[in-house]
Each structure stands twice: as structure tokens, then as C-alpha cells.
């Protein structure tokens, strides 16, 4: 089974989706399951994991409702306030939601590079671990040191790095990011999504060769057991259509063994998010 480990849905609202600026006009509309089904079918993808794009419990409920209606949505990574004093009670309300497998916070937008090291946030991570949820790490390279410290403190918590930690591909910067990725990969509980590459490159003029150094680092450090393909649809439309984004990984892994290809394109996501079918 081929699984897209990272995509989004939304009903566009200028206030809730204020991160979509005027340079991103292609994203200023609704993106719903019927829009994605065609892309998945044309690309030979069997299912996907829907990830939060809005920081509200309403967003989590919205994604879970879609997942109940559409079988191809295999899991949901929602949002919850990890710093809330009522976190455990809030999580209990989702106890029966079998497709809710993990949570994410848009840490990249937090001005404090050490946001994840706050005591309340870490208490929230501890509770997630106790209840068996995963956590998606969404950061910029400047936040890698905090991410490294976080995963060290919670060696039993399953973490996955979204968008390979958003390196500055357009600028060609790699050294600081490479060091952080290498250190993160040393931890058995940390996985990585090869997603979001084209949005960190030159949207209108990226080349496959621009992405190669970053892919080389990720696969060298994390190896094929802890890397998973994600499209980041529809955000990827800023830099390319769905098939073009998937083709990047297909091309990079074309000489890999069939077993390794199956891990990257689906099995690893199923293992990490505990998807049975």
C-alpha cells in the first residue's frame, strides 16, 4: 500500500489561514477530499494521512469528520493545546477516535526558538506519550537544537520531523541543517518525512538537482527504515503539481530495492502511525 504521509484539507478562511499570503494565491480556496482523490488515483497512491493546518480543536474535529467519511484517509494528525491544564481531559474526549493517531503544533511560527523546551509544552509531550500518540515536529533549521534537546528528554516518544526540517534550499544553505539532521537521526524514536521540498526551493525554477544534496543527507542519516514519503498537498502546489512532487521520490529511489521502496512509500508511515490497513 502506498501512503502519502502528509497532506492537508481546509475550507479557506482569510483569518484562520492568514499564513497564506498574496504570493500564495493558488492556495486561497477550499481543498477537500474530492480534490485529492483524483490526484491519488492518477499517482497510484492508496491512502493518505491528514495533518492539521489550523491550530484549533475545531480543526481536529473537521479532519476526523472527513476521515470518517473517506476511507482513503488512513490517519489524522490533529492539533491540541499541549500547554493546557485540561490536556488529559481534552484528550479523553478523543479516546474513541481510532484514526486520530498523533498531534502537531506549528512551532515554526513561534518566535521563541526554544518554544518546545517550555515546561508546559514538555508536560504535554509526556501526556501524549502516556496515551500512545505520536508527535510531528514542524520547525525551521534554527529550531533544530531545541528539537534535539526535546527528543533526548523523551526517548520513548515517537517523533517525526515534517518537511525534513525545512532547510533553506533556495539559498543553497545546508551545513547547519545537516549537522542538526545528523544529530536527530541518532535517536531511535525520531523519523523523517521527505515532504515540503519544493516549497523551500525556488517555486518557479527549481530543478531536481537542487534537491539532491538534501535528499542525500536525509537518506544517509535516517536510512530507509525511518523515512516516509509525503506530498504536502495542497501546499506543494506553490512549487509543483502532485505527480511532480511524488516523482521526485520515485526518481530518487528508483534503484533502491523493492523492499526499501515499499518502506518509504507506505510501510514506514503505517508502522509509525499504527495503520493496520
C-alpha positions as CSV (number, residue, x, y, z in Angstrom):
1,X,0.0,0.0,0.0
2,X,1.3,3.4,-1.0
3,X,0.6,6.1,1.7
4,X,1.0,9.8,1.4
5,X,2.2,10.6,4.9
6,X,1.5,14.3,4.8
7,X,-1.3,16.3,3.3
8,X,-3.9,18.9,4.4
9,X,-7.5,19.8,3.9
10,X,-9.2,23.2,4.6
11,X,-12.2,25.3,3.9
12,X,-10.4,28.6,3.1
13,X,-10.9,31.4,5.6
14,X,-8.6,34.5,5.3
15,X,-8.5,34.9,9.1
16,X,-7.8,31.3,10.1
17,X,-5.4,30.8,7.2
18,X,-3.7,34.1,7.4
19,X,-0.4,32.4,6.7
20,X,-1.5,32.1,3.1
21,X,-0.2,35.5,1.8
22,X,-0.6,37.2,-1.5
23,X,2.2,35.2,-3.1
24,X,0.2,32.0,-2.4
25,X,-3.0,32.8,-4.3
26,X,-3.2,29.3,-5.6
27,X,-4.0,28.2,-2.1
28,X,-6.8,30.7,-1.4
29,X,-9.6,28.2,-2.0
30,X,-11.1,25.1,-0.4
31,X,-9.2,21.9,-0.6
32,X,-11.2,18.8,0.3
33,X,-11.1,15.0,-0.2
34,X,-12.8,15.0,-3.6
35,X,-10.0,17.3,-4.8
36,X,-7.3,14.9,-3.6
37,X,-8.9,11.6,-4.7
38,X,-8.2,12.4,-8.4
39,X,-4.5,13.2,-7.6
40,X,-4.1,10.0,-5.6
41,X,-5.7,7.8,-8.3
42,X,-3.6,9.3,-11.0
43,X,-0.4,8.8,-9.0
44,X,-1.1,5.3,-7.8
45,X,-1.4,6.3,-4.1
46,X,-3.8,4.2,-2.0
47,X,-4.3,6.5,1.1
48,X,-3.1,9.5,3.0
49,X,-2.6,11.0,6.4
50,X,-4.4,14.3,7.0
51,X,-2.4,16.8,9.0
52,X,-3.6,19.9,10.8
53,X,-3.1,23.3,9.2
54,X,-5.1,25.4,11.7
55,X,-4.4,25.4,15.5
56,X,-7.8,24.7,16.9
57,X,-9.8,21.8,18.3
58,X,-12.3,22.6,15.5
59,X,-9.6,21.7,13.0
60,X,-9.1,18.4,14.7
61,X,-12.8,17.7,14.6
62,X,-13.0,18.8,11.0
63,X,-10.3,16.3,9.9
64,X,-11.8,13.5,11.9
65,X,-15.1,14.1,10.4
66,X,-13.6,13.8,6.9
67,X,-11.7,10.7,7.9
68,X,-15.0,9.0,8.9
69,X,-16.4,9.8,5.5
70,X,-13.5,8.8,3.3
71,X,-11.7,5.5,3.8
72,X,-8.6,6.7,2.0
73,X,-7.8,9.0,4.9
74,X,-5.9,6.4,7.0
75,X,-5.0,8.6,9.9
76,X,-5.3,12.1,11.3
77,X,-2.6,14.3,12.9
78,X,-4.6,16.9,14.8
79,X,-3.9,19.9,17.0
80,X,-4.5,20.2,20.7
81,X,-3.1,22.7,23.2
82,X,-0.2,20.8,24.7
83,X,0.2,23.5,27.3
84,X,-3.4,23.3,28.6
85,X,-4.1,22.4,32.2
86,X,-7.0,20.4,30.8
87,X,-5.0,18.4,28.3
88,X,-5.7,15.0,29.6
89,X,-9.5,15.7,29.8
90,X,-9.4,17.1,26.2
91,X,-7.6,14.0,25.0
92,X,-10.1,11.7,26.7
93,X,-12.8,13.2,24.5
94,X,-10.9,11.7,21.5
95,X,-10.3,8.3,23.1
96,X,-12.7,6.6,20.7
97,X,-11.3,8.2,17.6
98,X,-9.3,5.4,16.1
99,X,-8.0,7.4,13.2
100,X,-6.6,10.1,15.5
101,X,-3.0,8.9,15.9
102,X,-1.0,12.0,16.7
103,X,-0.7,15.7,17.1
104,X,1.3,18.7,15.8
105,X,1.9,22.3,16.8
106,X,3.1,24.9,14.2
107,X,6.3,25.5,16.1
108,X,7.9,27.2,13.1
109,X,5.7,30.2,13.7
110,X,6.7,30.5,17.3
111,X,9.1,33.5,17.9
112,X,10.9,31.6,20.7
113,X,13.3,29.2,19.2
114,X,13.2,27.2,22.4
115,X,9.4,27.0,22.5
116,X,9.5,23.2,22.7
117,X,11.6,23.3,25.8
118,X,9.0,25.1,27.8
119,X,7.9,23.2,30.9
120,X,4.2,23.2,30.0
121,X,4.9,22.0,26.4
122,X,7.1,19.2,27.7
123,X,4.4,18.2,30.2
124,X,2.1,17.9,27.2
125,X,4.5,15.7,25.3
126,X,4.8,13.5,28.4
127,X,1.0,13.1,28.4
128,X,0.9,12.3,24.7
129,X,3.4,9.5,25.2
130,X,1.4,8.1,28.1
131,X,-1.6,7.8,25.9
132,X,0.2,6.4,22.9
133,X,0.1,9.4,20.5
134,X,2.8,10.4,18.0
135,X,4.1,13.9,17.6
136,X,5.0,15.7,14.3
137,X,7.9,18.2,14.7
138,X,7.3,21.2,12.4
139,X,10.3,23.5,12.6
140,X,12.9,25.7,10.7
141,X,16.6,24.8,10.9
142,X,17.1,27.5,13.6
143,X,14.9,25.4,15.9
144,X,16.8,22.2,15.4
145,X,18.8,22.5,18.7
146,X,15.6,22.7,20.7
147,X,14.2,19.7,18.8
148,X,17.4,17.7,19.6
149,X,17.0,18.5,23.3
150,X,13.3,17.6,23.2
151,X,13.8,14.1,21.7
152,X,16.6,13.4,24.1
153,X,14.3,14.1,27.0
154,X,11.6,11.8,25.7
155,X,13.4,8.7,24.3
156,X,10.2,6.6,24.3
157,X,8.0,9.2,22.5
158,X,7.6,8.6,18.7
159,X,8.6,11.8,16.8
160,X,8.6,12.5,13.1
161,X,10.3,15.5,11.5
162,X,8.0,17.2,9.0
163,X,9.4,18.5,5.7
164,X,13.0,17.4,6.6
165,X,13.0,20.5,9.0
166,X,12.6,23.0,6.1
167,X,16.2,23.6,5.0
168,X,16.9,26.8,3.1
169,X,17.1,25.0,-0.3
170,X,16.5,28.2,-2.3
171,X,19.6,29.8,-0.7
172,X,21.6,26.6,-1.0
173,X,22.3,26.6,2.8
174,X,23.0,23.1,4.1
175,X,25.8,22.8,6.7
176,X,24.0,23.9,9.9
177,X,20.9,22.0,8.9
178,X,22.9,18.8,8.0
179,X,24.5,18.8,11.5
180,X,21.1,19.1,13.1
181,X,19.6,16.3,11.0
182,X,22.6,14.0,11.7
183,X,22.1,14.5,15.4
184,X,18.4,14.0,15.3
185,X,18.7,10.8,13.3
186,X,20.9,9.2,16.1
187,X,17.7,8.8,18.2
188,X,15.8,5.7,17.5
189,X,12.5,7.4,18.3
190,X,12.8,10.0,15.5
191,X,11.6,9.5,12.0
192,X,11.6,11.9,9.0
193,X,9.2,12.9,6.2
194,X,10.6,13.6,2.8
195,X,8.0,16.3,2.1
196,X,7.8,20.0,1.5
197,X,11.0,20.2,-0.5
198,X,9.7,22.2,-3.5
199,X,8.2,24.9,-1.2
200,X,11.6,25.5,0.3
201,X,13.2,25.7,-3.2
202,X,12.6,28.3,-5.9
203,X,8.9,27.8,-6.6
204,X,9.1,28.7,-10.2
205,X,12.5,27.4,-11.2
206,X,13.6,24.5,-9.0
207,X,15.5,21.6,-10.5
208,X,15.7,18.0,-9.3
209,X,19.5,18.6,-8.8
210,X,18.7,21.4,-6.3
211,X,17.0,18.8,-4.0
212,X,19.6,16.0,-4.3
213,X,22.0,17.2,-1.6
214,X,19.2,17.4,0.9
215,X,17.7,14.0,0.0
216,X,21.2,12.5,0.2
217,X,21.6,13.8,3.8
218,X,18.2,12.5,4.9
219,X,18.6,9.0,3.5
220,X,22.2,8.7,4.7
221,X,21.3,9.7,8.2
222,X,17.8,8.2,8.7
223,X,18.1,5.3,6.3
224,X,15.2,3.6,4.7
225,X,13.6,2.3,7.9
226,X,12.7,5.8,9.2
227,X,11.9,7.9,6.1
228,X,8.4,8.3,4.7
229,X,7.1,10.0,1.6
230,X,4.7,12.9,2.0
231,X,3.3,15.3,-0.7
232,X,2.4,18.3,1.5
233,X,-0.6,18.7,-0.8
234,X,-2.0,21.3,-1.4
235,X,0.8,23.5,-0.1
236,X,3.1,21.7,-2.7
237,X,1.1,23.4,-5.5
238,X,3.3,26.5,-4.8
239,X,6.1,24.6,-6.4
240,X,4.6,21.8,-8.5
241,X,1.6,19.6,-9.0
242,X,1.1,16.4,-7.1
243,X,2.6,14.0,-9.6
244,X,5.7,16.1,-10.0
245,X,6.3,16.0,-6.2
246,X,5.8,12.3,-5.9
247,X,8.1,11.8,-8.9
248,X,10.9,13.4,-7.0
249,X,10.9,10.5,-4.5
250,X,10.2,7.9,-7.2
251,X,13.2,9.1,-9.2
252,X,15.5,9.2,-6.2
253,X,14.6,5.7,-5.0
254,X,14.4,4.0,-8.5
255,X,17.5,2.0,-7.8
256,X,16.5,1.1,-4.3
257,X,15.4,-2.5,-3.5
258,X,11.7,-3.1,-3.8
259,X,11.6,-3.7,0.0
260,X,13.1,-0.3,0.7
261,X,10.8,1.4,-1.8
262,X,7.8,-0.2,-0.1
263,X,9.0,1.1,3.3
264,X,9.5,4.7,2.1
265,X,6.3,4.8,0.1
266,X,3.9,3.3,2.7
267,X,5.1,0.8,5.2
268,X,7.1,3.2,7.4
269,X,4.1,5.5,7.6
270,X,1.8,2.6,8.5
271,X,4.3,1.5,11.2
272,X,4.8,4.9,12.7
273,X,1.1,5.9,12.8
274,X,-0.1,2.3,13.6
275,X,-2.2,1.9,10.5
276,X,-3.4,-1.6,10.1
277,X,-5.0,-1.4,6.6
